[in-house]
Amino acid sequence: MKLEHAERRKWCEEISGINKSLNPSKKNKEKSILDMKPSR
């Protein structure tokens, strides 16, 4: 992505907010990818 740092940071914060609203956790705490289990 060829964005200035401030633009990239704002974009990432917006995407993160969307993801949190779509996938709320019980404690509003982000999970580590290492803690996730495969869904098969």
PQR file with spaces between the fields and no chain letter, atoms N, CA, C, O and H, PARSE charges and radii, in Angstrom:
ATOM       1  N    MET     1       0.843   -1.172    0.000 -0.4000 1.5000
ATOM       2  CA   MET     1       0.000    0.000    0.000 -0.0000 2.0000
ATOM       3  C    MET     1       0.884    1.230    0.000  0.5500 1.7000
ATOM       4  O    MET     1       1.764    1.383    0.847 -0.5500 1.4000
ATOM       5  N    LYS     2       0.643    2.085   -0.941 -0.4000 1.5000
ATOM       6  CA   LYS     2       1.420    3.318   -1.011 -0.0000 2.0000
ATOM       7  C    LYS     2       0.626    4.457   -0.394  0.5500 1.7000
ATOM       8  O    LYS     2       0.088    5.311   -1.098 -0.5500 1.4000
ATOM       9  H    LYS     2      -0.071    1.961   -1.629  0.4000 1.0000
ATOM      10  N    LEU     3       0.560    4.456    0.924 -0.4000 1.5000
ATOM      11  CA   LEU     3      -0.127    5.510    1.662 -0.0000 2.0000
ATOM      12  C    LEU     3       0.858    6.149    2.627  0.5500 1.7000
ATOM      13  O    LEU     3       1.816    5.516    3.070 -0.5500 1.4000
ATOM      14  H    LEU     3       0.997    3.762    1.496  0.4000 1.0000
ATOM      15  N    GLU     4       0.610    7.401    2.941 -0.4000 1.5000
ATOM      16  CA   GLU     4       1.393    8.048    3.986 -0.0000 2.0000
ATOM      17  C    GLU     4       1.084    7.330    5.303  0.5500 1.7000
ATOM      18  O    GLU     4       0.028    6.716    5.456 -0.5500 1.4000
ATOM      19  H    GLU     4      -0.168    7.916    2.581  0.4000 1.0000
ATOM      20  N    HIS     5       2.008    7.417    6.235 -0.4000 1.5000
ATOM      21  CA   HIS     5       1.847    6.704    7.505 -0.0000 2.0000
ATOM      22  C    HIS     5       0.528    7.064    8.192  0.5500 1.7000
ATOM      23  O    HIS     5      -0.195    6.179    8.649 -0.5500 1.4000
ATOM      24  H    HIS     5       2.866    7.916    6.112  0.4000 1.0000
ATOM      25  N    ALA     6       0.216    8.355    8.266 -0.4000 1.5000
ATOM      26  CA   ALA     6      -1.010    8.783    8.947 -0.0000 2.0000
ATOM      27  C    ALA     6      -2.252    8.239    8.247  0.5500 1.7000
ATOM      28  O    ALA     6      -3.208    7.831    8.906 -0.5500 1.4000
ATOM      29  H    ALA     6       0.804    9.074    7.895  0.4000 1.0000
ATOM      30  N    GLU     7      -2.241    8.231    6.918 -0.4000 1.5000
ATOM      31  CA   GLU     7      -3.382    7.695    6.162 -0.0000 2.0000
ATOM      32  C    GLU     7      -3.531    6.203    6.394  0.5500 1.7000
ATOM      33  O    GLU     7      -4.635    5.704    6.613 -0.5500 1.4000
ATOM      34  H    GLU     7      -1.464    8.562    6.382  0.4000 1.0000
ATOM      35  N    ARG     8      -2.408    5.495    6.346 -0.4000 1.5000
ATOM      36  CA   ARG     8      -2.430    4.039    6.541 -0.0000 2.0000
ATOM      37  C    ARG     8      -2.916    3.709    7.949  0.5500 1.7000
ATOM      38  O    ARG     8      -3.700    2.777    8.130 -0.5500 1.4000
ATOM      39  H    ARG     8      -1.512    5.901    6.169  0.4000 1.0000
ATOM      40  N    ARG     9      -2.458    4.466    8.945 -0.4000 1.5000
ATOM      41  CA   ARG     9      -2.867    4.225   10.332 -0.0000 2.0000
ATOM      42  C    ARG     9      -4.372    4.451   10.488  0.5500 1.7000
ATOM      43  O    ARG     9      -5.053    3.657   11.138 -0.5500 1.4000
ATOM      44  H    ARG     9      -1.821    5.223    8.797  0.4000 1.0000
ATOM      45  N    LYS    10      -4.895    5.535    9.893 -0.4000 1.5000
ATOM      46  CA   LYS    10      -6.329    5.825    9.974 -0.0000 2.0000
ATOM      47  C    LYS    10      -7.130    4.712    9.300  0.5500 1.7000
ATOM      48  O    LYS    10      -8.139    4.258    9.839 -0.5500 1.4000
ATOM      49  H    LYS    10      -4.342    6.179    9.366  0.4000 1.0000
ATOM      50  N    TRP    11      -6.684    4.277    8.134 -0.4000 1.5000
ATOM      51  CA   TRP    11      -7.359    3.222    7.388 -0.0000 2.0000
ATOM      52  C    TRP    11      -7.397    1.939    8.214  0.5500 1.7000
ATOM      53  O    TRP    11      -8.432    1.278    8.292 -0.5500 1.4000
ATOM      54  H    TRP    11      -5.864    4.646    7.696  0.4000 1.0000
ATOM      55  N    CYS    12      -6.270    1.588    8.831 -0.4000 1.5000
ATOM      56  CA   CYS    12      -6.205    0.367    9.642 -0.0000 2.0000
ATOM      57  C    CYS    12      -7.119    0.464   10.861  0.5500 1.7000
ATOM      58  O    CYS    12      -7.762   -0.519   11.230 -0.5500 1.4000
ATOM      59  H    CYS    12      -5.429    2.125    8.768  0.4000 1.0000
ATOM      60  N    GLU    13      -7.185    1.641   11.491 -0.4000 1.5000
ATOM      61  CA   GLU    13      -8.066    1.815   12.642 -0.0000 2.0000
ATOM      62  C    GLU    13      -9.526    1.654   12.239  0.5500 1.7000
ATOM      63  O    GLU    13     -10.311    1.055   12.973 -0.5500 1.4000
ATOM      64  H    GLU    13      -6.663    2.440   11.191  0.4000 1.0000
ATOM      65  N    GLU    14      -9.895    2.190   11.067 -0.4000 1.5000
ATOM      66  CA   GLU    14     -11.275    2.058   10.596 -0.0000 2.0000
ATOM      67  C    GLU    14     -11.627    0.609   10.309  0.5500 1.7000
ATOM      68  O    GLU    14     -12.705    0.145   10.681 -0.5500 1.4000
ATOM      69  H    GLU    14      -9.257    2.676   10.470  0.4000 1.0000
ATOM      70  N    ILE    15     -10.729   -0.107    9.652 -0.4000 1.5000
ATOM      71  CA   ILE    15     -10.959   -1.523    9.344 -0.0000 2.0000
ATOM      72  C    ILE    15     -11.044   -2.329   10.637  0.5500 1.7000
ATOM      73  O    ILE    15     -11.888   -3.215   10.766 -0.5500 1.4000
ATOM      74  H    ILE    15      -9.854    0.270    9.350  0.4000 1.0000
ATOM      75  N    SER    16     -10.173   -2.021   11.587 -0.4000 1.5000
ATOM      76  CA   SER    16     -10.190   -2.720   12.875 -0.0000 2.0000
ATOM      77  C    SER    16     -11.523   -2.511   13.588  0.5500 1.7000
ATOM      78  O    SER    16     -12.073   -3.450   14.163 -0.5500 1.4000
ATOM      79  H    SER    16      -9.487   -1.301   11.482  0.4000 1.0000
ATOM      80  N    GLY    17     -12.045   -1.285   13.552 -0.4000 1.5000
ATOM      81  CA   GLY    17     -13.335   -0.999   14.179 -0.0000 2.0000
ATOM      82  C    GLY    17     -14.460   -1.780   13.522  0.5500 1.7000
ATOM      83  O    GLY    17     -15.344   -2.294   14.208 -0.5500 1.4000
ATOM      84  H    GLY    17     -11.599   -0.522   13.084  0.4000 1.0000
ATOM      85  N    ILE    18     -14.433   -1.872   12.197 -0.4000 1.5000
ATOM      86  CA   ILE    18     -15.444   -2.646   11.473 -0.0000 2.0000
ATOM      87  C    ILE    18     -15.351   -4.117   11.868  0.5500 1.7000
ATOM      88  O    ILE    18     -16.369   -4.755   12.139 -0.5500 1.4000
ATOM      89  H    ILE    18     -13.715   -1.455   11.641  0.4000 1.0000
ATOM      90  N    ASN    19     -14.146   -4.650   11.901 -0.4000 1.5000
ATOM      91  CA   ASN    19     -13.955   -6.053   12.272 -0.0000 2.0000
ATOM      92  C    ASN    19     -14.434   -6.330   13.686  0.5500 1.7000
ATOM      93  O    ASN    19     -15.063   -7.358   13.939 -0.5500 1.4000
ATOM      94  H    ASN    19     -13.319   -4.132   11.681  0.4000 1.0000
ATOM      95  N    LYS    20     -14.139   -5.414   14.620 -0.4000 1.5000
ATOM      96  CA   LYS    20     -14.578   -5.602   16.001 -0.0000 2.0000
ATOM      97  C    LYS    20     -16.098   -5.580   16.106  0.5500 1.7000
ATOM      98  O    LYS    20     -16.676   -6.330   16.892 -0.5500 1.4000
ATOM      99  H    LYS    20     -13.628   -4.579   14.414  0.4000 1.0000
ATOM     100  N    SER    21     -16.751   -4.723   15.317 -0.4000 1.5000
ATOM     101  CA   SER    21     -18.210   -4.660   15.392 -0.0000 2.0000
ATOM     102  C    SER    21     -18.851   -5.902   14.761  0.5500 1.7000
ATOM     103  O    SER    21     -19.933   -6.316   15.175 -0.5500 1.4000
ATOM     104  H    SER    21     -16.281   -4.114   14.679  0.4000 1.0000
ATOM     105  N    LEU    22     -18.193   -6.491   13.769 -0.4000 1.5000
ATOM     106  CA   LEU    22     -18.724   -7.697   13.130 -0.0000 2.0000
ATOM     107  C    LEU    22     -18.430   -8.956   13.944  0.5500 1.7000
ATOM     108  O    LEU    22     -19.185   -9.926   13.886 -0.5500 1.4000
ATOM     109  H    LEU    22     -17.314   -6.154   13.433  0.4000 1.0000
ATOM     110  N    ASN    23     -17.344   -8.940   14.695 -0.4000 1.5000
ATOM     111  CA   ASN    23     -16.915  -10.110   15.467 -0.0000 2.0000
ATOM     112  C    ASN    23     -16.633   -9.715   16.908  0.5500 1.7000
ATOM     113  O    ASN    23     -15.486   -9.796   17.348 -0.5500 1.4000
ATOM     114  H    ASN    23     -16.730   -8.152   14.743  0.4000 1.0000
ATOM     115  N    PRO    24     -17.640   -9.292   17.649 -0.5600 1.5000
ATOM     116  CA   PRO    24     -17.368   -8.881   19.032  0.2800 2.0000
ATOM     117  C    PRO    24     -16.964  -10.070   19.891  0.5500 1.7000
ATOM     118  O    PRO    24     -17.530  -11.157   19.771 -0.5500 1.4000
ATOM     119  N    SER    25     -15.997   -9.860   20.743 -0.4000 1.5000
ATOM     120  CA   SER    25     -15.589  -10.929   21.662 -0.0000 2.0000
ATOM     121  C    SER    25     -16.265  -10.705   23.007  0.5500 1.7000
ATOM     122  O    SER    25     -16.827   -9.639   23.258 -0.5500 1.4000
ATOM     123  H    SER    25     -15.537   -8.977   20.840  0.4000 1.0000
ATOM     124  N    LYS    26     -16.207  -11.694   23.851 -0.4000 1.5000
ATOM     125  CA   LYS    26     -16.866  -11.611   25.153 -0.0000 2.0000
ATOM     126  C    LYS    26     -16.283  -10.476   26.001  0.5500 1.7000
ATOM     127  O    LYS    26     -17.023   -9.782   26.699 -0.5500 1.4000
ATOM     128  H    LYS    26     -15.750  -12.560   23.647  0.4000 1.0000
ATOM     129  N    LYS    27     -14.992  -10.288   25.945 -0.4000 1.5000
ATOM     130  CA   LYS    27     -14.329   -9.292   26.780 -0.0000 2.0000
ATOM     131  C    LYS    27     -13.813   -8.118   25.955  0.5500 1.7000
ATOM     132  O    LYS    27     -13.061   -7.293   26.474 -0.5500 1.4000
ATOM     133  H    LYS    27     -14.391  -10.851   25.378  0.4000 1.0000
ATOM     134  N    ASN    28     -14.199   -8.021   24.677 -0.4000 1.5000
ATOM     135  CA   ASN    28     -13.676   -6.998   23.772 -0.0000 2.0000
ATOM     136  C    ASN    28     -12.151   -7.035   23.716  0.5500 1.7000
ATOM     137  O    ASN    28     -11.496   -6.004   23.561 -0.5500 1.4000
ATOM     138  H    ASN    28     -14.810   -8.691   24.256  0.4000 1.0000
ATOM     139  N    LYS    29     -11.611   -8.220   23.844 -0.4000 1.5000
ATOM     140  CA   LYS    29     -10.179   -8.406   23.808 -0.0000 2.0000
ATOM     141  C    LYS    29      -9.828   -9.138   22.525  0.5500 1.7000
ATOM     142  O    LYS    29     -10.460  -10.134   22.173 -0.5500 1.4000
ATOM     143  H    LYS    29     -12.143   -9.057   23.970  0.4000 1.0000
ATOM     144  N    GLU    30      -8.822   -8.638   21.832 -0.4000 1.5000
ATOM     145  CA   GLU    30      -8.421   -9.298   20.604 -0.0000 2.0000
ATOM     146  C    GLU    30      -7.737  -10.615   20.938  0.5500 1.7000
ATOM     147  O    GLU    30      -7.000  -10.720   21.919 -0.5500 1.4000
ATOM     148  H    GLU    30      -8.310   -7.828   22.118  0.4000 1.0000
ATOM     149  N    LYS    31      -7.995  -11.611   20.109 -0.4000 1.5000
ATOM     150  CA   LYS    31      -7.361  -12.905   20.301 -0.0000 2.0000
ATOM     151  C    LYS    31      -6.104  -12.974   19.453  0.5500 1.7000
ATOM     152  O    LYS    31      -6.031  -12.389   18.372 -0.5500 1.4000
ATOM     153  H    LYS    31      -8.594  -11.525   19.313  0.4000 1.0000
ATOM     154  N    SER    32      -5.145  -13.680   19.948 -0.4000 1.5000
ATOM     155  CA   SER    32      -3.954  -13.940   19.193 -0.0000 2.0000
ATOM     156  C    SER    32      -4.269  -15.014   18.167  0.5500 1.7000
ATOM     157  O    SER    32      -5.062  -15.913   18.448 -0.5500 1.4000
ATOM     158  H    SER    32      -5.205  -14.155   20.826  0.4000 1.0000
ATOM     159  N    ILE    33      -3.682  -14.946   17.011 -0.4000 1.5000
ATOM     160  CA   ILE    33      -3.892  -15.982   15.995 -0.0000 2.0000
ATOM     161  C    ILE    33      -3.416  -17.336   16.523  0.5500 1.7000
ATOM     162  O    ILE    33      -3.889  -18.381   16.076 -0.5500 1.4000
ATOM     163  H    ILE    33      -3.038  -14.216   16.783  0.4000 1.0000
ATOM     164  N    LEU    34      -2.480  -17.315   17.474 -0.4000 1.5000
ATOM     165  CA   LEU    34      -1.976  -18.566   18.029 -0.0000 2.0000
ATOM     166  C    LEU    34      -2.996  -19.221   18.955  0.5500 1.7000
ATOM     167  O    LEU    34      -2.904  -20.420   19.217 -0.5500 1.4000
ATOM     168  H    LEU    34      -2.096  -16.467   17.838  0.4000 1.0000
ATOM     169  N    ASP    35      -3.973  -18.450   19.459 -0.4000 1.5000
ATOM     170  CA   ASP    35      -4.998  -18.993   20.350 -0.0000 2.0000
ATOM     171  C    ASP    35      -6.203  -19.535   19.594  0.5500 1.7000
ATOM     172  O    ASP    35      -7.050  -20.208   20.183 -0.5500 1.4000
ATOM     173  H    ASP    35      -4.047  -17.476   19.246  0.4000 1.0000
ATOM     174  N    MET    36      -6.290  -19.254   18.313 -0.4000 1.5000
ATOM     175  CA   MET    36      -7.463  -19.650   17.529 -0.0000 2.0000
ATOM     176  C    MET    36      -7.348  -21.109   17.103  0.5500 1.7000
ATOM     177  O    MET    36      -6.256  -21.612   16.837 -0.5500 1.4000
ATOM     178  H    MET    36      -5.602  -18.707   17.835  0.4000 1.0000
ATOM     179  N    LYS    37      -8.493  -21.772   17.044 -0.4000 1.5000
ATOM     180  CA   LYS    37      -8.539  -23.173   16.629 -0.0000 2.0000
ATOM     181  C    LYS    37      -9.144  -23.246   15.238  0.5500 1.7000
ATOM     182  O    LYS    37     -10.025  -22.450   14.912 -0.5500 1.4000
ATOM     183  H    LYS    37      -9.379  -21.364   17.260  0.4000 1.0000
ATOM     184  N    PRO    38      -8.694  -24.180   14.412 -0.5600 1.5000
ATOM     185  CA   PRO    38      -9.276  -24.314   13.072  0.2800 2.0000
ATOM     186  C    PRO    38     -10.749  -24.722   13.151  0.5500 1.7000
ATOM     187  O    PRO    38     -11.135  -25.488   14.034 -0.5500 1.4000
ATOM     188  N    SER    39     -11.558  -24.221   12.241 -0.4000 1.5000
ATOM     189  CA   SER    39     -12.987  -24.539   12.246 -0.0000 2.0000
ATOM     190  C    SER    39     -13.284  -25.524   11.124  0.5500 1.7000
ATOM     191  O    SER    39     -13.663  -25.132   10.020 -0.5500 1.4000
ATOM     192  H    SER    39     -11.245  -23.599   11.524  0.4000 1.0000
ATOM     193  N    ARG    40     -13.110  -26.790   11.416 -0.4000 1.5000
ATOM     194  CA   ARG    40     -13.368  -27.839   10.431 -0.0000 2.0000
ATOM     195  C    ARG    40     -14.516  -28.671   10.852  0.5500 1.7000
ATOM     196  O    ARG    40     -14.889  -29.610   10.149 -0.5500 1.4000
ATOM     197  H    ARG    40     -12.802  -27.109   12.312  0.4000 1.0000
